[in-house]
Amino acid sequence: MFELTLGRNGKPPAEILFIGAHCDDIEIGCGGGVLRMAREYPHATVRWLVLTSDERRASEAARSAELFLADVENKIVTIKDFRDGYLFHMGAEIKDYLEAVKMTVNPDVVFTHYGHDRHQDHRLLSELTWNTFRDHFILEYEIPKYDGGLESPNVFFPLDERDYQRKVDIVLESFDSQRDKRWFSRETFLGLMRLRGMECNAPSGYAEAFYCRKAVL
């Protein structure tokens, strides 16, 4: 395995942008990485952007983001109320919004959905992320779901026990609205991280994984 570090020109990242279609996507897709980066880069500015919500889910998401970003000094959390499941029909509006966001940030790394995710909101947001942030380093995270669609990622974030356990604790504690879904369980989240940890030979046995389309060494 080759080990790479985040940042630009030998410096740690100054800005990190997380984009999620739904209120728990960032947490499920890369919450362990968020905790790790918050500890390693506490001076970075973090932008946390969620596109769809309702009143209940927005409250859950705000609380979750607060917990995940507790160690980050500079953070901006934005939770929009676009309609869940219908982003595909609002592509122009979402594109305009992301272009407006781009005018306020210059992230060293952008985290967004996997481009071949089987959820239509996830796919669209991934496409518009690439369409908007054309000269940025983008990592696409994965979401386990009933629809399947997991593939072979090529970037791995090894996690130590405090991070992968804390990730699952926060997700399960924060999103009470999702508790009736059978896939929403500790076993699901730990199981995927264990598989990815095995694939990258993580010392703890656990990792999160991402898809990278383009990188310059």
Contacts in CASP RR format, 6 or more apart in sequence:
PFRMAT RR
TARGET T0000
AUTHOR 0000-0000-0000
METHOD contacts of the structure
MODEL  1
MFELTLGRNGKPPAEILFIGAHCDDIEIGCGGGVLRMAREYPHATVRWLV
LTSDERRASEAARSAELFLADVENKIVTIKDFRDGYLFHMGAEIKDYLEA
VKMTVNPDVVFTHYGHDRHQDHRLLSELTWNTFRDHFILEYEIPKYDGGL
ESPNVFFPLDERDYQRKVDIVLESFDSQRDKRWFSRETFLGLMRLRGMEC
NAPSGYAEAFYCRKAVL
1 156 0 8 1.000
1 200 0 8 1.000
1 201 0 8 1.000
4 215 0 8 1.000
4 217 0 8 1.000
6 12 0 8 1.000
6 13 0 8 1.000
6 37 0 8 1.000
6 41 0 8 1.000
6 108 0 8 1.000
6 109 0 8 1.000
7 13 0 8 1.000
7 108 0 8 1.000
7 109 0 8 1.000
8 14 0 8 1.000
8 108 0 8 1.000
12 40 0 8 1.000
12 41 0 8 1.000
12 43 0 8 1.000
12 44 0 8 1.000
13 37 0 8 1.000
13 41 0 8 1.000
13 44 0 8 1.000
13 107 0 8 1.000
13 108 0 8 1.000
13 109 0 8 1.000
14 44 0 8 1.000
14 45 0 8 1.000
14 108 0 8 1.000
15 44 0 8 1.000
15 45 0 8 1.000
15 46 0 8 1.000
15 47 0 8 1.000
15 105 0 8 1.000
15 106 0 8 1.000
15 107 0 8 1.000
15 108 0 8 1.000
16 37 0 8 1.000
16 41 0 8 1.000
16 44 0 8 1.000
16 45 0 8 1.000
16 46 0 8 1.000
16 47 0 8 1.000
16 107 0 8 1.000
16 108 0 8 1.000
16 109 0 8 1.000
16 111 0 8 1.000
17 46 0 8 1.000
17 47 0 8 1.000
17 49 0 8 1.000
17 105 0 8 1.000
17 107 0 8 1.000
17 109 0 8 1.000
17 110 0 8 1.000
17 111 0 8 1.000
17 133 0 8 1.000
18 26 0 8 1.000
18 30 0 8 1.000
18 34 0 8 1.000
18 46 0 8 1.000
18 47 0 8 1.000
18 48 0 8 1.000
18 49 0 8 1.000
18 110 0 8 1.000
18 111 0 8 1.000
19 26 0 8 1.000
19 49 0 8 1.000
19 51 0 8 1.000
19 110 0 8 1.000
19 111 0 8 1.000
19 112 0 8 1.000
19 113 0 8 1.000
19 125 0 8 1.000
19 129 0 8 1.000
20 26 0 8 1.000
20 49 0 8 1.000
20 50 0 8 1.000
20 51 0 8 1.000
20 112 0 8 1.000
20 113 0 8 1.000
20 125 0 8 1.000
21 50 0 8 1.000
21 51 0 8 1.000
21 52 0 8 1.000
21 87 0 8 1.000
21 113 0 8 1.000
21 119 0 8 1.000
21 121 0 8 1.000
21 122 0 8 1.000
21 124 0 8 1.000
21 125 0 8 1.000
22 50 0 8 1.000
22 51 0 8 1.000
22 52 0 8 1.000
22 53 0 8 1.000
22 57 0 8 1.000
22 84 0 8 1.000
22 121 0 8 1.000
23 50 0 8 1.000
23 52 0 8 1.000
23 53 0 8 1.000
23 57 0 8 1.000
23 58 0 8 1.000
23 60 0 8 1.000
23 61 0 8 1.000
23 64 0 8 1.000
23 79 0 8 1.000
23 175 0 8 1.000
24 60 0 8 1.000
24 61 0 8 1.000
24 64 0 8 1.000
24 171 0 8 1.000
24 174 0 8 1.000
24 175 0 8 1.000
24 178 0 8 1.000
25 50 0 8 1.000
25 113 0 8 1.000
25 122 0 8 1.000
25 143 0 8 1.000
26 34 0 8 1.000
26 48 0 8 1.000
26 50 0 8 1.000
26 65 0 8 1.000
26 68 0 8 1.000
26 111 0 8 1.000
26 141 0 8 1.000
27 34 0 8 1.000
27 64 0 8 1.000
27 68 0 8 1.000
27 167 0 8 1.000
27 170 0 8 1.000
27 171 0 8 1.000
27 174 0 8 1.000
27 175 0 8 1.000
28 143 0 8 1.000
28 144 0 8 1.000
28 171 0 8 1.000
28 189 0 8 1.000
29 141 0 8 1.000
29 142 0 8 1.000
29 143 0 8 1.000
29 208 0 8 1.000
30 111 0 8 1.000
30 139 0 8 1.000
30 141 0 8 1.000
30 157 0 8 1.000
30 208 0 8 1.000
30 210 0 8 1.000
31 68 0 8 1.000
31 167 0 8 1.000
31 171 0 8 1.000
31 208 0 8 1.000
32 157 0 8 1.000
32 159 0 8 1.000
32 163 0 8 1.000
32 164 0 8 1.000
32 166 0 8 1.000
32 167 0 8 1.000
32 208 0 8 1.000
33 157 0 8 1.000
33 159 0 8 1.000
33 163 0 8 1.000
33 167 0 8 1.000
33 208 0 8 1.000
34 68 0 8 1.000
34 69 0 8 1.000
34 167 0 8 1.000
35 68 0 8 1.000
35 162 0 8 1.000
35 163 0 8 1.000
35 166 0 8 1.000
35 167 0 8 1.000
36 157 0 8 1.000
36 159 0 8 1.000
36 160 0 8 1.000
36 163 0 8 1.000
37 44 0 8 1.000
38 46 0 8 1.000
38 68 0 8 1.000
38 69 0 8 1.000
38 70 0 8 1.000
38 71 0 8 1.000
38 72 0 8 1.000
39 71 0 8 1.000
42 71 0 8 1.000
42 72 0 8 1.000
42 73 0 8 1.000
43 73 0 8 1.000
43 74 0 8 1.000
44 72 0 8 1.000
44 74 0 8 1.000
44 108 0 8 1.000
45 74 0 8 1.000
45 75 0 8 1.000
45 76 0 8 1.000
46 69 0 8 1.000
46 72 0 8 1.000
46 74 0 8 1.000
46 75 0 8 1.000
46 76 0 8 1.000
47 75 0 8 1.000
47 76 0 8 1.000
47 78 0 8 1.000
47 101 0 8 1.000
47 105 0 8 1.000
47 107 0 8 1.000
48 65 0 8 1.000
48 69 0 8 1.000
48 75 0 8 1.000
48 76 0 8 1.000
48 77 0 8 1.000
48 78 0 8 1.000
49 78 0 8 1.000
49 80 0 8 1.000
49 101 0 8 1.000
50 61 0 8 1.000
50 78 0 8 1.000
50 79 0 8 1.000
50 80 0 8 1.000
51 80 0 8 1.000
51 82 0 8 1.000
51 87 0 8 1.000
51 94 0 8 1.000
51 121 0 8 1.000
51 125 0 8 1.000
52 80 0 8 1.000
52 81 0 8 1.000
52 82 0 8 1.000
52 83 0 8 1.000
52 84 0 8 1.000
52 85 0 8 1.000
52 87 0 8 1.000
52 121 0 8 1.000
53 61 0 8 1.000
53 79 0 8 1.000
53 80 0 8 1.000
53 81 0 8 1.000
53 84 0 8 1.000
54 81 0 8 1.000
54 84 0 8 1.000
56 177 0 8 1.000
57 175 0 8 1.000
57 177 0 8 1.000
58 79 0 8 1.000
58 81 0 8 1.000
60 174 0 8 1.000
60 175 0 8 1.000
60 176 0 8 1.000
60 177 0 8 1.000
61 79 0 8 1.000
61 174 0 8 1.000
62 77 0 8 1.000
62 79 0 8 1.000
63 174 0 8 1.000
64 170 0 8 1.000
64 171 0 8 1.000
64 174 0 8 1.000
64 175 0 8 1.000
65 75 0 8 1.000
65 77 0 8 1.000
66 77 0 8 1.000
67 170 0 8 1.000
67 174 0 8 1.000
68 170 0 8 1.000
69 75 0 8 1.000
69 77 0 8 1.000
80 97 0 8 1.000
82 90 0 8 1.000
82 93 0 8 1.000
82 94 0 8 1.000
83 90 0 8 1.000
84 121 0 8 1.000
85 120 0 8 1.000
85 121 0 8 1.000
86 121 0 8 1.000
87 94 0 8 1.000
87 120 0 8 1.000
87 121 0 8 1.000
87 124 0 8 1.000
87 125 0 8 1.000
88 120 0 8 1.000
88 121 0 8 1.000
88 124 0 8 1.000
91 124 0 8 1.000
91 128 0 8 1.000
94 124 0 8 1.000
94 125 0 8 1.000
94 128 0 8 1.000
95 128 0 8 1.000
95 131 0 8 1.000
95 132 0 8 1.000
98 128 0 8 1.000
98 129 0 8 1.000
98 132 0 8 1.000
99 132 0 8 1.000
101 132 0 8 1.000
102 132 0 8 1.000
102 133 0 8 1.000
107 133 0 8 1.000
107 136 0 8 1.000
108 136 0 8 1.000
108 137 0 8 1.000
109 136 0 8 1.000
109 137 0 8 1.000
109 138 0 8 1.000
109 139 0 8 1.000
110 129 0 8 1.000
110 133 0 8 1.000
110 136 0 8 1.000
110 137 0 8 1.000
110 138 0 8 1.000
110 139 0 8 1.000
111 138 0 8 1.000
111 139 0 8 1.000
111 140 0 8 1.000
111 141 0 8 1.000
111 210 0 8 1.000
112 125 0 8 1.000
112 126 0 8 1.000
112 129 0 8 1.000
112 130 0 8 1.000
112 138 0 8 1.000
112 139 0 8 1.000
112 140 0 8 1.000
112 141 0 8 1.000
113 119 0 8 1.000
113 122 0 8 1.000
113 123 0 8 1.000
113 125 0 8 1.000
113 126 0 8 1.000
113 129 0 8 1.000
113 140 0 8 1.000
113 141 0 8 1.000
113 143 0 8 1.000
114 122 0 8 1.000
114 126 0 8 1.000
114 140 0 8 1.000
114 141 0 8 1.000
114 142 0 8 1.000
114 143 0 8 1.000
114 151 0 8 1.000
114 211 0 8 1.000
115 122 0 8 1.000
115 123 0 8 1.000
115 126 0 8 1.000
115 127 0 8 1.000
115 140 0 8 1.000
115 211 0 8 1.000
116 123 0 8 1.000
116 149 0 8 1.000
116 151 0 8 1.000
117 123 0 8 1.000
117 126 0 8 1.000
117 142 0 8 1.000
117 143 0 8 1.000
117 149 0 8 1.000
118 145 0 8 1.000
118 147 0 8 1.000
118 148 0 8 1.000
118 149 0 8 1.000
119 143 0 8 1.000
119 145 0 8 1.000
119 147 0 8 1.000
122 143 0 8 1.000
126 140 0 8 1.000
129 138 0 8 1.000
130 138 0 8 1.000
130 213 0 8 1.000
137 215 0 8 1.000
138 212 0 8 1.000
138 213 0 8 1.000
138 214 0 8 1.000
139 155 0 8 1.000
139 210 0 8 1.000
139 211 0 8 1.000
139 212 0 8 1.000
140 210 0 8 1.000
140 211 0 8 1.000
140 212 0 8 1.000
140 213 0 8 1.000
141 208 0 8 1.000
141 210 0 8 1.000
142 150 0 8 1.000
142 151 0 8 1.000
142 153 0 8 1.000
142 192 0 8 1.000
142 209 0 8 1.000
142 210 0 8 1.000
142 211 0 8 1.000
144 150 0 8 1.000
144 183 0 8 1.000
144 188 0 8 1.000
144 189 0 8 1.000
144 192 0 8 1.000
145 183 0 8 1.000
146 183 0 8 1.000
150 192 0 8 1.000
151 211 0 8 1.000
153 196 0 8 1.000
153 209 0 8 1.000
153 210 0 8 1.000
153 211 0 8 1.000
154 210 0 8 1.000
154 211 0 8 1.000
154 212 0 8 1.000
155 209 0 8 1.000
155 210 0 8 1.000
155 211 0 8 1.000
155 212 0 8 1.000
156 196 0 8 1.000
156 197 0 8 1.000
156 199 0 8 1.000
156 200 0 8 1.000
156 202 0 8 1.000
156 207 0 8 1.000
156 208 0 8 1.000
156 209 0 8 1.000
156 210 0 8 1.000
157 207 0 8 1.000
157 208 0 8 1.000
157 209 0 8 1.000
157 210 0 8 1.000
158 197 0 8 1.000
158 200 0 8 1.000
158 202 0 8 1.000
158 203 0 8 1.000
158 204 0 8 1.000
158 205 0 8 1.000
158 206 0 8 1.000
158 207 0 8 1.000
159 167 0 8 1.000
159 193 0 8 1.000
159 202 0 8 1.000
159 204 0 8 1.000
159 206 0 8 1.000
159 207 0 8 1.000
159 208 0 8 1.000
160 203 0 8 1.000
160 204 0 8 1.000
161 204 0 8 1.000
161 206 0 8 1.000
164 190 0 8 1.000
164 193 0 8 1.000
164 204 0 8 1.000
164 206 0 8 1.000
167 189 0 8 1.000
168 186 0 8 1.000
168 189 0 8 1.000
168 190 0 8 1.000
171 189 0 8 1.000
172 184 0 8 1.000
172 185 0 8 1.000
172 186 0 8 1.000
175 184 0 8 1.000
178 184 0 8 1.000
190 206 0 8 1.000
193 206 0 8 1.000
193 207 0 8 1.000
193 208 0 8 1.000
194 205 0 8 1.000
194 206 0 8 1.000
196 202 0 8 1.000
196 206 0 8 1.000
196 207 0 8 1.000
196 208 0 8 1.000
196 209 0 8 1.000
197 204 0 8 1.000
197 205 0 8 1.000
197 206 0 8 1.000
197 207 0 8 1.000
198 205 0 8 1.000
199 207 0 8 1.000
199 209 0 8 1.000
200 207 0 8 1.000
200 209 0 8 1.000
END
